[in-house]
Structures are given as C-alpha cells and as structure tokens.
C-alpha cells in the first residue's frame, strides 16, 4: 500500500493512493477503512492467483 501511495502521489496518477491520503487528512473514517479493505482484498486475491499459477506451472508442487 505504501509504495503505490507514494508513486501515485509523486507522479500525480489518479488512484487509491491520493484518495487514501485525502481521506486521512479529512479524517473520513469510512473512506479510510474502505481503501484499506479494498487494498487487502486485492493483496489476498493477487497472492491466491500467484499461488494457483505456481501450482499449475511447477510439477514439484503436488498434493500428496
């Protein structure tokens, strides 16, 4: 989350980073919680996808 926040703010890209920063500065609790939850869901989904692709690509990883 911190790397995307930094890159989006420095380069001025629209995204969750500037929204998250503005919500923190405005003390908008619901937007802060939603952005953290959304980022967490993306992280878990990405890790699950990476594990599934690794399982499909590497024959050494099999359920015994």
mmCIF file as Biopython writes it, N, C-alpha, C and O atoms, coordinates in Angstrom:
data_model
#
loop_
_atom_site.group_PDB
_atom_site.id
_atom_site.type_symbol
_atom_site.label_atom_id
_atom_site.label_alt_id
_atom_site.label_comp_id
_atom_site.label_asym_id
_atom_site.label_entity_id
_atom_site.label_seq_id
_atom_site.pdbx_PDB_ins_code
_atom_site.Cartn_x
_atom_site.Cartn_y
_atom_site.Cartn_z
_atom_site.occupancy
_atom_site.B_iso_or_equiv
_atom_site.auth_seq_id
_atom_site.auth_asym_id
_atom_site.pdbx_PDB_model_num
ATOM 1   N N  . UNK A ? 1  ? 0.826   -1.187  0.000   1.0 0.0 1  A 1 
ATOM 2   C CA . UNK A ? 1  ? 0.000   0.000   0.000   1.0 0.0 1  A 1 
ATOM 3   C C  . UNK A ? 1  ? 0.868   1.246   0.000   1.0 0.0 1  A 1 
ATOM 4   O O  . UNK A ? 1  ? 0.557   2.202   -0.710  1.0 0.0 1  A 1 
ATOM 5   N N  . UNK A ? 2  ? 1.936   1.265   0.768   1.0 0.0 2  A 1 
ATOM 6   C CA . UNK A ? 2  ? 2.739   2.471   0.884   1.0 0.0 2  A 1 
ATOM 7   C C  . UNK A ? 2  ? 3.462   2.811   -0.409  1.0 0.0 2  A 1 
ATOM 8   O O  . UNK A ? 2  ? 3.609   3.987   -0.742  1.0 0.0 2  A 1 
ATOM 9   N N  . UNK A ? 3  ? 3.917   1.799   -1.143  1.0 0.0 3  A 1 
ATOM 10  C CA . UNK A ? 3  ? 4.623   2.068   -2.398  1.0 0.0 3  A 1 
ATOM 11  C C  . UNK A ? 3  ? 3.669   2.630   -3.441  1.0 0.0 3  A 1 
ATOM 12  O O  . UNK A ? 3  ? 4.028   3.564   -4.157  1.0 0.0 3  A 1 
ATOM 13  N N  . UNK A ? 4  ? 2.469   2.084   -3.543  1.0 0.0 4  A 1 
ATOM 14  C CA . UNK A ? 4  ? 1.509   2.607   -4.514  1.0 0.0 4  A 1 
ATOM 15  C C  . UNK A ? 4  ? 1.076   4.009   -4.117  1.0 0.0 4  A 1 
ATOM 16  O O  . UNK A ? 4  ? 0.897   4.871   -4.978  1.0 0.0 4  A 1 
ATOM 17  N N  . UNK A ? 5  ? 0.908   4.240   -2.841  1.0 0.0 5  A 1 
ATOM 18  C CA . UNK A ? 5  ? 0.544   5.568   -2.365  1.0 0.0 5  A 1 
ATOM 19  C C  . UNK A ? 5  ? 1.614   6.579   -2.740  1.0 0.0 5  A 1 
ATOM 20  O O  . UNK A ? 5  ? 1.301   7.665   -3.228  1.0 0.0 5  A 1 
ATOM 21  N N  . UNK A ? 6  ? 2.853   6.237   -2.520  1.0 0.0 6  A 1 
ATOM 22  C CA . UNK A ? 6  ? 3.955   7.146   -2.819  1.0 0.0 6  A 1 
ATOM 23  C C  . UNK A ? 6  ? 4.079   7.409   -4.318  1.0 0.0 6  A 1 
ATOM 24  O O  . UNK A ? 6  ? 4.217   8.562   -4.728  1.0 0.0 6  A 1 
ATOM 25  N N  . UNK A ? 7  ? 4.033   6.376   -5.131  1.0 0.0 7  A 1 
ATOM 26  C CA . UNK A ? 7  ? 4.178   6.532   -6.584  1.0 0.0 7  A 1 
ATOM 27  C C  . UNK A ? 7  ? 3.026   7.344   -7.163  1.0 0.0 7  A 1 
ATOM 28  O O  . UNK A ? 7  ? 3.249   8.232   -7.986  1.0 0.0 7  A 1 
ATOM 29  N N  . UNK A ? 8  ? 1.802   7.051   -6.745  1.0 0.0 8  A 1 
ATOM 30  C CA . UNK A ? 8  ? 0.653   7.776   -7.286  1.0 0.0 8  A 1 
ATOM 31  C C  . UNK A ? 8  ? 0.670   9.245   -6.895  1.0 0.0 8  A 1 
ATOM 32  O O  . UNK A ? 8  ? 0.275   10.099  -7.689  1.0 0.0 8  A 1 
ATOM 33  N N  . UNK A ? 9  ? 1.113   9.546   -5.705  1.0 0.0 9  A 1 
ATOM 34  C CA . UNK A ? 9  ? 1.141   10.945  -5.271  1.0 0.0 9  A 1 
ATOM 35  C C  . UNK A ? 9  ? 2.283   11.697  -5.942  1.0 0.0 9  A 1 
ATOM 36  O O  . UNK A ? 9  ? 2.095   12.828  -6.389  1.0 0.0 9  A 1 
ATOM 37  N N  . UNK A ? 10 ? 3.459   11.092  -6.020  1.0 0.0 10 A 1 
ATOM 38  C CA . UNK A ? 10 ? 4.609   11.775  -6.619  1.0 0.0 10 A 1 
ATOM 39  C C  . UNK A ? 10 ? 4.379   12.055  -8.097  1.0 0.0 10 A 1 
ATOM 40  O O  . UNK A ? 10 ? 4.677   13.151  -8.571  1.0 0.0 10 A 1 
ATOM 41  N N  . UNK A ? 11 ? 3.851   11.078  -8.834  1.0 0.0 11 A 1 
ATOM 42  C CA . UNK A ? 11 ? 3.656   11.245  -10.266 1.0 0.0 11 A 1 
ATOM 43  C C  . UNK A ? 11 ? 2.294   11.836  -10.623 1.0 0.0 11 A 1 
ATOM 44  O O  . UNK A ? 11 ? 2.035   12.113  -11.794 1.0 0.0 11 A 1 
ATOM 45  N N  . UNK A ? 12 ? 1.427   12.032  -9.642  1.0 0.0 12 A 1 
ATOM 46  C CA . UNK A ? 12 ? 0.128   12.629  -9.889  1.0 0.0 12 A 1 
ATOM 47  C C  . UNK A ? 12 ? -0.845  11.712  -10.594 1.0 0.0 12 A 1 
ATOM 48  O O  . UNK A ? 12 ? -1.767  12.184  -11.259 1.0 0.0 12 A 1 
ATOM 49  N N  . UNK A ? 13 ? -0.659  10.406  -10.462 1.0 0.0 13 A 1 
ATOM 50  C CA . UNK A ? 13 ? -1.559  9.450   -11.098 1.0 0.0 13 A 1 
ATOM 51  C C  . UNK A ? 13 ? -2.829  9.322   -10.268 1.0 0.0 13 A 1 
ATOM 52  O O  . UNK A ? 13 ? -2.765  9.295   -9.039  1.0 0.0 13 A 1 
ATOM 53  N N  . UNK A ? 14 ? -3.978  9.242   -10.925 1.0 0.0 14 A 1 
ATOM 54  C CA . UNK A ? 14 ? -5.203  9.006   -10.156 1.0 0.0 14 A 1 
ATOM 55  C C  . UNK A ? 14 ? -5.258  7.560   -9.676  1.0 0.0 14 A 1 
ATOM 56  O O  . UNK A ? 14 ? -4.831  6.646   -10.381 1.0 0.0 14 A 1 
ATOM 57  N N  . UNK A ? 15 ? -5.772  7.367   -8.504  1.0 0.0 15 A 1 
ATOM 58  C CA . UNK A ? 15 ? -5.858  6.013   -7.971  1.0 0.0 15 A 1 
ATOM 59  C C  . UNK A ? 15 ? -6.256  6.029   -6.515  1.0 0.0 15 A 1 
ATOM 60  O O  . UNK A ? 15 ? -6.751  7.031   -5.999  1.0 0.0 15 A 1 
ATOM 61  N N  . UNK A ? 16 ? -6.034  4.906   -5.861  1.0 0.0 16 A 1 
ATOM 62  C CA . UNK A ? 16 ? -6.418  4.778   -4.458  1.0 0.0 16 A 1 
ATOM 63  C C  . UNK A ? 16 ? -5.494  5.586   -3.549  1.0 0.0 16 A 1 
ATOM 64  O O  . UNK A ? 16 ? -5.922  6.046   -2.491  1.0 0.0 16 A 1 
ATOM 65  N N  . UNK A ? 17 ? -4.240  5.764   -3.943  1.0 0.0 17 A 1 
ATOM 66  C CA . UNK A ? 17 ? -3.278  6.477   -3.104  1.0 0.0 17 A 1 
ATOM 67  C C  . UNK A ? 17 ? -3.694  7.895   -2.745  1.0 0.0 17 A 1 
ATOM 68  O O  . UNK A ? 17 ? -3.784  8.217   -1.560  1.0 0.0 17 A 1 
ATOM 69  N N  . UNK A ? 18 ? -3.952  8.754   -3.731  1.0 0.0 18 A 1 
ATOM 70  C CA . UNK A ? 18 ? -4.401  10.109  -3.400  1.0 0.0 18 A 1 
ATOM 71  C C  . UNK A ? 18 ? -5.735  10.134  -2.652  1.0 0.0 18 A 1 
ATOM 72  O O  . UNK A ? 18 ? -5.933  10.965  -1.765  1.0 0.0 18 A 1 
ATOM 73  N N  . UNK A ? 19 ? -6.650  9.225   -3.005  1.0 0.0 19 A 1 
ATOM 74  C CA . UNK A ? 19 ? -7.924  9.151   -2.293  1.0 0.0 19 A 1 
ATOM 75  C C  . UNK A ? 19 ? -7.691  8.814   -0.832  1.0 0.0 19 A 1 
ATOM 76  O O  . UNK A ? 19 ? -8.309  9.404   0.054   1.0 0.0 19 A 1 
ATOM 77  N N  . UNK A ? 20 ? -6.804  7.869   -0.583  1.0 0.0 20 A 1 
ATOM 78  C CA . UNK A ? 20 ? -6.485  7.453   0.783   1.0 0.0 20 A 1 
ATOM 79  C C  . UNK A ? 20 ? -5.858  8.600   1.574   1.0 0.0 20 A 1 
ATOM 80  O O  . UNK A ? 20 ? -6.216  8.834   2.728   1.0 0.0 20 A 1 
ATOM 81  N N  . UNK A ? 21 ? -4.927  9.309   0.949   1.0 0.0 21 A 1 
ATOM 82  C CA . UNK A ? 21 ? -4.284  10.430  1.632   1.0 0.0 21 A 1 
ATOM 83  C C  . UNK A ? 21 ? -5.276  11.542  1.946   1.0 0.0 21 A 1 
ATOM 84  O O  . UNK A ? 21 ? -5.267  12.086  3.050   1.0 0.0 21 A 1 
ATOM 85  N N  . UNK A ? 22 ? -6.127  11.884  0.988   1.0 0.0 22 A 1 
ATOM 86  C CA . UNK A ? 22 ? -7.139  12.920  1.231   1.0 0.0 22 A 1 
ATOM 87  C C  . UNK A ? 22 ? -8.112  12.507  2.324   1.0 0.0 22 A 1 
ATOM 88  O O  . UNK A ? 22 ? -8.532  13.339  3.128   1.0 0.0 22 A 1 
ATOM 89  N N  . UNK A ? 23 ? -8.475  11.226  2.358   1.0 0.0 23 A 1 
ATOM 90  C CA . UNK A ? 23 ? -9.386  10.745  3.391   1.0 0.0 23 A 1 
ATOM 91  C C  . UNK A ? 23 ? -8.741  10.805  4.769   1.0 0.0 23 A 1 
ATOM 92  O O  . UNK A ? 23 ? -9.407  11.121  5.755   1.0 0.0 23 A 1 
ATOM 93  N N  . UNK A ? 24 ? -7.450  10.504  4.841   1.0 0.0 24 A 1 
ATOM 94  C CA . UNK A ? 24 ? -6.752  10.600  6.127   1.0 0.0 24 A 1 
ATOM 95  C C  . UNK A ? 24 ? -6.701  12.045  6.598   1.0 0.0 24 A 1 
ATOM 96  O O  . UNK A ? 24 ? -6.977  12.336  7.762   1.0 0.0 24 A 1 
ATOM 97  N N  . UNK A ? 25 ? -6.346  12.949  5.692   1.0 0.0 25 A 1 
ATOM 98  C CA . UNK A ? 25 ? -6.254  14.359  6.071   1.0 0.0 25 A 1 
ATOM 99  C C  . UNK A ? 25 ? -7.611  14.957  6.433   1.0 0.0 25 A 1 
ATOM 100 O O  . UNK A ? 25 ? -7.688  15.848  7.278   1.0 0.0 25 A 1 
ATOM 101 N N  . UNK A ? 26 ? -8.681  14.472  5.799   1.0 0.0 26 A 1 
ATOM 102 C CA . UNK A ? 26 ? -10.025 14.959  6.100   1.0 0.0 26 A 1 
ATOM 103 C C  . UNK A ? 26 ? -10.677 14.192  7.241   1.0 0.0 26 A 1 
ATOM 104 O O  . UNK A ? 26 ? -11.799 14.500  7.645   1.0 0.0 26 A 1 
ATOM 105 N N  . UNK A ? 27 ? -9.969  13.192  7.758   1.0 0.0 27 A 1 
ATOM 106 C CA . UNK A ? 27 ? -10.461 12.334  8.841   1.0 0.0 27 A 1 
ATOM 107 C C  . UNK A ? 27 ? -11.785 11.673  8.490   1.0 0.0 27 A 1 
ATOM 108 O O  . UNK A ? 27 ? -12.703 11.609  9.307   1.0 0.0 27 A 1 
ATOM 109 N N  . UNK A ? 28 ? -11.861 11.185  7.260   1.0 0.0 28 A 1 
ATOM 110 C CA . UNK A ? 28 ? -13.035 10.478  6.782   1.0 0.0 28 A 1 
ATOM 111 C C  . UNK A ? 28 ? -12.822 8.990   7.033   1.0 0.0 28 A 1 
ATOM 112 O O  . UNK A ? 28 ? -12.230 8.288   6.214   1.0 0.0 28 A 1 
ATOM 113 N N  . UNK A ? 29 ? -13.308 8.525   8.165   1.0 0.0 29 A 1 
ATOM 114 C CA . UNK A ? 29 ? -13.031 7.172   8.635   1.0 0.0 29 A 1 
ATOM 115 C C  . UNK A ? 29 ? -13.552 6.103   7.679   1.0 0.0 29 A 1 
ATOM 116 O O  . UNK A ? 29 ? -12.879 5.098   7.451   1.0 0.0 29 A 1 
ATOM 117 N N  . UNK A ? 30 ? -14.733 6.307   7.123   1.0 0.0 30 A 1 
ATOM 118 C CA . UNK A ? 30 ? -15.324 5.283   6.262   1.0 0.0 30 A 1 
ATOM 119 C C  . UNK A ? 30 ? -14.518 5.090   4.983   1.0 0.0 30 A 1 
ATOM 120 O O  . UNK A ? 30 ? -14.348 3.960   4.527   1.0 0.0 30 A 1 
ATOM 121 N N  . UNK A ? 31 ? -14.025 6.167   4.404   1.0 0.0 31 A 1 
ATOM 122 C CA . UNK A ? 31 ? -13.220 6.044   3.189   1.0 0.0 31 A 1 
ATOM 123 C C  . UNK A ? 31 ? -11.876 5.398   3.510   1.0 0.0 31 A 1 
ATOM 124 O O  . UNK A ? 31 ? -11.381 4.591   2.724   1.0 0.0 31 A 1 
ATOM 125 N N  . UNK A ? 32 ? -11.286 5.734   4.637   1.0 0.0 32 A 1 
ATOM 126 C CA . UNK A ? 32 ? -10.012 5.121   5.048   1.0 0.0 32 A 1 
ATOM 127 C C  . UNK A ? 32 ? -10.184 3.616   5.240   1.0 0.0 32 A 1 
ATOM 128 O O  . UNK A ? 32 ? -9.374  2.831   4.749   1.0 0.0 32 A 1 
ATOM 129 N N  . UNK A ? 33 ? -11.222 3.217   5.944   1.0 0.0 33 A 1 
ATOM 130 C CA . UNK A ? 33 ? -11.475 1.792   6.178   1.0 0.0 33 A 1 
ATOM 131 C C  . UNK A ? 33 ? -11.748 1.078   4.857   1.0 0.0 33 A 1 
ATOM 132 O O  . UNK A ? 33 ? -11.259 -0.030  4.639   1.0 0.0 33 A 1 
ATOM 133 N N  . UNK A ? 34 ? -12.522 1.704   3.977   1.0 0.0 34 A 1 
ATOM 134 C CA . UNK A ? 34 ? -12.826 1.086   2.684   1.0 0.0 34 A 1 
ATOM 135 C C  . UNK A ? 34 ? -11.584 0.921   1.818   1.0 0.0 34 A 1 
ATOM 136 O O  . UNK A ? 34 ? -11.425 -0.113  1.168   1.0 0.0 34 A 1 
ATOM 137 N N  . UNK A ? 35 ? -10.707 1.906   1.793   1.0 0.0 35 A 1 
ATOM 138 C CA . UNK A ? 35 ? -9.500  1.783   0.970   1.0 0.0 35 A 1 
ATOM 139 C C  . UNK A ? 35 ? -8.551  0.727   1.534   1.0 0.0 35 A 1 
ATOM 140 O O  . UNK A ? 35 ? -7.919  -0.003  0.770   1.0 0.0 35 A 1 
ATOM 141 N N  . UNK A ? 36 ? -8.445  0.637   2.839   1.0 0.0 36 A 1 
ATOM 142 C CA . UNK A ? 36 ? -7.608  -0.409  3.443   1.0 0.0 36 A 1 
ATOM 143 C C  . UNK A ? 36 ? -8.198  -1.786  3.162   1.0 0.0 36 A 1 
ATOM 144 O O  . UNK A ? 36 ? -7.467  -2.724  2.846   1.0 0.0 36 A 1 
ATOM 145 N N  . UNK A ? 37 ? -9.518  -1.909  3.276   1.0 0.0 37 A 1 
ATOM 146 C CA . UNK A ? 37 ? -10.172 -3.182  2.991   1.0 0.0 37 A 1 
ATOM 147 C C  . UNK A ? 37 ? -10.013 -3.568  1.528   1.0 0.0 37 A 1 
ATOM 148 O O  . UNK A ? 37 ? -9.725  -4.726  1.227   1.0 0.0 37 A 1 
ATOM 149 N N  . UNK A ? 38 ? -10.193 -2.628  0.624   1.0 0.0 38 A 1 
ATOM 150 C CA . UNK A ? 38 ? -10.044 -2.900  -0.801  1.0 0.0 38 A 1 
ATOM 151 C C  . UNK A ? 38 ? -8.609  -3.308  -1.136  1.0 0.0 38 A 1 
ATOM 152 O O  . UNK A ? 38 ? -8.392  -4.241  -1.909  1.0 0.0 38 A 1 
ATOM 153 N N  . UNK A ? 39 ? -7.647  -2.622  -0.566  1.0 0.0 39 A 1 
ATOM 154 C CA . UNK A ? 39 ? -6.247  -2.968  -0.792  1.0 0.0 39 A 1 
ATOM 155 C C  . UNK A ? 39 ? -5.931  -4.359  -0.250  1.0 0.0 39 A 1 
ATOM 156 O O  . UNK A ? 39 ? -5.182  -5.112  -0.872  1.0 0.0 39 A 1 
ATOM 157 N N  . UNK A ? 40 ? -6.494  -4.699  0.894   1.0 0.0 40 A 1 
ATOM 158 C CA . UNK A ? 40 ? -6.276  -6.027  1.472   1.0 0.0 40 A 1 
ATOM 159 C C  . UNK A ? 40 ? -6.881  -7.118  0.600   1.0 0.0 40 A 1 
ATOM 160 O O  . UNK A ? 40 ? -6.280  -8.177  0.414   1.0 0.0 40 A 1 
ATOM 161 N N  . UNK A ? 41 ? -8.065  -6.861  0.068   1.0 0.0 41 A 1 
ATOM 162 C CA . UNK A ? 41 ? -8.705  -7.845  -0.814  1.0 0.0 41 A 1 
ATOM 163 C C  . UNK A ? 41 ? -7.878  -8.050  -2.071  1.0 0.0 41 A 1 
ATOM 164 O O  . UNK A ? 41 ? -7.700  -9.184  -2.515  1.0 0.0 41 A 1 
ATOM 165 N N  . UNK A ? 42 ? -7.363  -6.951  -2.661  1.0 0.0 42 A 1 
ATOM 166 C CA . UNK A ? 42 ? -6.507  -7.071  -3.839  1.0 0.0 42 A 1 
ATOM 167 C C  . UNK A ? 42 ? -5.234  -7.852  -3.523  1.0 0.0 42 A 1 
ATOM 168 O O  . UNK A ? 42 ? -4.782  -8.650  -4.344  1.0 0.0 42 A 1 
ATOM 169 N N  . UNK A ? 43 ? -4.658  -7.637  -2.364  1.0 0.0 43 A 1 
ATOM 170 C CA . UNK A ? 43 ? -3.446  -8.344  -1.970  1.0 0.0 43 A 1 
ATOM 171 C C  . UNK A ? 43 ? -3.706  -9.838  -1.816  1.0 0.0 43 A 1 
ATOM 172 O O  . UNK A ? 43 ? -2.934  -10.657 -2.316  1.0 0.0 43 A 1 
ATOM 173 N N  . UNK A ? 44 ? -4.772  -10.192 -1.139  1.0 0.0 44 A 1 
ATOM 174 C CA . UNK A ? 44 ? -5.102  -11.604 -0.942  1.0 0.0 44 A 1 
ATOM 175 C C  . UNK A ? 44 ? -5.434  -12.267 -2.279  1.0 0.0 44 A 1 
ATOM 176 O O  . UNK A ? 44 ? -4.999  -13.390 -2.534  1.0 0.0 44 A 1 
ATOM 177 N N  . UNK A ? 45 ? -6.196  -11.587 -3.129  1.0 0.0 45 A 1 
ATOM 178 C CA . UNK A ? 45 ? -6.549  -12.147 -4.437  1.0 0.0 45 A 1 
ATOM 179 C C  . UNK A ? 45 ? -5.307  -12.321 -5.312  1.0 0.0 45 A 1 
ATOM 180 O O  . UNK A ? 45 ? -5.184  -13.320 -6.021  1.0 0.0 45 A 1 
ATOM 181 N N  . UNK A ? 46 ? -4.403  -11.370 -5.268  1.0 0.0 46 A 1 
ATOM 182 C CA . UNK A ? 46 ? -3.168  -11.483 -6.043  1.0 0.0 46 A 1 
ATOM 183 C C  . UNK A ? 46 ? -2.295  -12.621 -5.562  1.0 0.0 46 A 1 
ATOM 184 O O  . UNK A ? 46 ? -1.716  -13.344 -6.373  1.0 0.0 46 A 1 
ATOM 185 N N  . UNK A ? 47 ? -2.194  -12.790 -4.259  1.0 0.0 47 A 1 
ATOM 186 C CA . UNK A ? 47 ? -1.415  -13.906 -3.718  1.0 0.0 47 A 1 
ATOM 187 C C  . UNK A ? 47 ? -2.046  -15.252 -4.062  1.0 0.0 47 A 1 
ATOM 188 O O  . UNK A ? 47 ? -1.339  -16.213 -4.366  1.0 0.0 47 A 1 
ATOM 189 N N  . UNK A ? 48 ? -3.367  -15.320 -4.013  1.0 0.0 48 A 1 
ATOM 190 C CA . UNK A ? 48 ? -4.053  -16.554 -4.378  1.0 0.0 48 A 1 
ATOM 191 C C  . UNK A ? 48 ? -3.847  -16.885 -5.850  1.0 0.0 48 A 1 
ATOM 192 O O  . UNK A ? 48 ? -3.623  -18.044 -6.201  1.0 0.0 48 A 1 
ATOM 193 N N  . UNK A ? 49 ? -3.921  -15.880 -6.708  1.0 0.0 49 A 1 
ATOM 194 C CA . UNK A ? 49 ? -3.685  -16.089 -8.136  1.0 0.0 49 A 1 
ATOM 195 C C  . UNK A ? 49 ? -2.247  -16.534 -8.398  1.0 0.0 49 A 1 
ATOM 196 O O  . UNK A ? 49 ? -2.013  -17.433 -9.206  1.0 0.0 49 A 1 
ATOM 197 N N  . UNK A ? 50 ? -1.290  -15.914 -7.724  1.0 0.0 50 A 1 
ATOM 198 C CA . UNK A ? 50 ? 0.113   -16.286 -7.896  1.0 0.0 50 A 1 
ATOM 199 C C  . UNK A ? 50 ? 0.361   -17.720 -7.430  1.0 0.0 50 A 1 
ATOM 200 O O  . UNK A ? 50 ? 1.095   -18.465 -8.080  1.0 0.0 50 A 1 
ATOM 201 N N  . UNK A ? 51 ? -0.242  -18.108 -6.317  1.0 0.0 51 A 1 
ATOM 202 C CA . UNK A ? 51 ? -0.097  -19.490 -5.835  1.0 0.0 51 A 1 
ATOM 203 C C  . UNK A ? 51 ? -0.719  -20.489 -6.802  1.0 0.0 51 A 1 
ATOM 204 O O  . UNK A ? 51 ? -0.155  -21.557 -7.039  1.0 0.0 51 A 1 
ATOM 205 N N  . UNK A ? 52 ? -1.871  -20.152 -7.360  1.0 0.0 52 A 1 
ATOM 206 C CA . UNK A ? 52 ? -2.525  -21.056 -8.317  1.0 0.0 52 A 1 
ATOM 207 C C  . UNK A ? 52 ? -1.692  -21.206 -9.587  1.0 0.0 52 A 1 
ATOM 208 O O  . UNK A ? 52 ? -1.563  -22.308 -10.120 1.0 0.0 52 A 1 
ATOM 209 N N  . UNK A ? 53 ? -1.131  -20.109 -10.067 1.0 0.0 53 A 1 
ATOM 210 C CA . UNK A ? 53 ? -0.286  -20.185 -11.257 1.0 0.0 53 A 1 
ATOM 211 C C  . UNK A ? 53 ? 0.999   -20.965 -10.985 1.0 0.0 53 A 1 
ATOM 212 O O  . UNK A ? 53 ? 1.461   -21.714 -11.845 1.0 0.0 53 A 1 
ATOM 213 N N  . UNK A ? 54 ? 1.569   -20.796 -9.814  1.0 0.0 54 A 1 
ATOM 214 C CA . UNK A ? 54 ? 2.761   -21.556 -9.454  1.0 0.0 54 A 1 
ATOM 215 C C  . UNK A ? 54 ? 2.446   -23.043 -9.336  1.0 0.0 54 A 1 
ATOM 216 O O  . UNK A ? 54 ? 3.244   -23.881 -9.755  1.0 0.0 54 A 1 
ATOM 217 N N  . UNK A ? 55 ? 1.299   -23.372 -8.774  1.0 0.0 55 A 1 
ATOM 218 C CA . UNK A ? 55 ? 0.878   -24.766 -8.660  1.0 0.0 55 A 1 
ATOM 219 C C  . UNK A ? 55 ? 0.698   -25.386 -10.045 1.0 0.0 55 A 1 
ATOM 220 O O  . UNK A ? 55 ? 1.049   -26.546 -10.260 1.0 0.0 55 A 1 
ATOM 221 N N  . UNK A ? 56 ? 0.154   -24.614 -10.977 1.0 0.0 56 A 1 
ATOM 222 C CA . UNK A ? 56 ? -0.071  -25.139 -12.326 1.0 0.0 56 A 1 
ATOM 223 C C  . UNK A ? 56 ? 1.230   -25.260 -13.116 1.0 0.0 56 A 1 
ATOM 224 O O  . UNK A ? 56 ? 1.357   -26.151 -13.956 1.0 0.0 56 A 1 
ATOM 225 N N  . UNK A ? 57 ? 2.187   -24.388 -12.862 1.0 0.0 57 A 1 
ATOM 226 C CA . UNK A ? 57 ? 3.407   -24.365 -13.656 1.0 0.0 57 A 1 
ATOM 227 C C  . UNK A ? 57 ? 4.509   -25.279 -13.136 1.0 0.0 57 A 1 
ATOM 228 O O  . UNK A ? 57 ? 5.322   -25.761 -13.924 1.0 0.0 57 A 1 
ATOM 229 N N  . UNK A ? 58 ? 4.555   -25.524 -11.853 1.0 0.0 58 A 1 
ATOM 230 C CA . UNK A ? 58 ? 5.663   -26.278 -11.259 1.0 0.0 58 A 1 
ATOM 231 C C  . UNK A ? 58 ? 5.205   -27.696 -10.899 1.0 0.0 58 A 1 
ATOM 232 O O  . UNK A ? 58 ? 4.374   -27.861 -10.006 1.0 0.0 58 A 1 
ATOM 233 N N  . UNK A ? 59 ? 5.723   -28.700 -11.568 1.0 0.0 59 A 1 
ATOM 234 C CA . UNK A ? 59 ? 5.282   -30.079 -11.282 1.0 0.0 59 A 1 
ATOM 235 C C  . UNK A ? 59 ? 5.746   -30.596 -9.917  1.0 0.0 59 A 1 
ATOM 236 O O  . UNK A ? 59 ? 5.218   -31.599 -9.437  1.0 0.0 59 A 1 
ATOM 237 N N  . UNK A ? 60 ? 6.700   -29.948 -9.295  1.0 0.0 60 A 1 
ATOM 238 C CA . UNK A ? 60 ? 7.183   -30.413 -7.998  1.0 0.0 60 A 1 
ATOM 239 C C  . UNK A ? 60 ? 6.186   -30.107 -6.894  1.0 0.0 60 A 1 
ATOM 240 O O  . UNK A ? 60 ? 6.253   -30.701 -5.817  1.0 0.0 60 A 1 
ATOM 241 N N  . UNK A ? 61 ? 5.260   -29.186 -7.148  1.0 0.0 61 A 1 
ATOM 242 C CA . UNK A ? 61 ? 4.265   -28.816 -6.128  1.0 0.0 61 A 1 
ATOM 243 C C  . UNK A ? 61 ? 2.994   -29.616 -6.396  1.0 0.0 61 A 1 
ATOM 244 O O  . UNK A ? 61 ? 2.206   -29.263 -7.273  1.0 0.0 61 A 1 
ATOM 245 N N  . UNK A ? 62 ? 2.802   -30.671 -5.655  1.0 0.0 62 A 1 
ATOM 246 C CA . UNK A ? 62 ? 1.612   -31.508 -5.795  1.0 0.0 62 A 1 
ATOM 247 C C  . UNK A ? 62 ? 1.128   -31.913 -4.413  1.0 0.0 62 A 1 
ATOM 248 O O  . UNK A ? 62 ? 1.916   -32.022 -3.473  1.0 0.0 62 A 1 
ATOM 249 N N  . UNK A ? 63 ? -0.173  -32.133 -4.297  1.0 0.0 63 A 1 
ATOM 250 C CA . UNK A ? 63 ? -0.759  -32.599 -3.050  1.0 0.0 63 A 1 
ATOM 251 C C  . UNK A ? 63 ? -0.518  -34.103 -2.955  1.0 0.0 63 A 1 
ATOM 252 O O  . UNK A ? 63 ? -0.782  -34.841 -3.904  1.0 0.0 63 A 1 
ATOM 253 N N  . UNK A ? 64 ? -0.020  -34.551 -1.811  1.0 0.0 64 A 1 
ATOM 254 C CA . UNK A ? 64 ? 0.286   -35.988 -1.646  1.0 0.0 64 A 1 
ATOM 255 C C  . UNK A ? 64 ? -0.870  -36.710 -1.036  1.0 0.0 64 A 1 
ATOM 256 O O  . UNK A ? 64 ? -0.799  -37.920 -0.822  1.0 0.0 64 A 1 
#
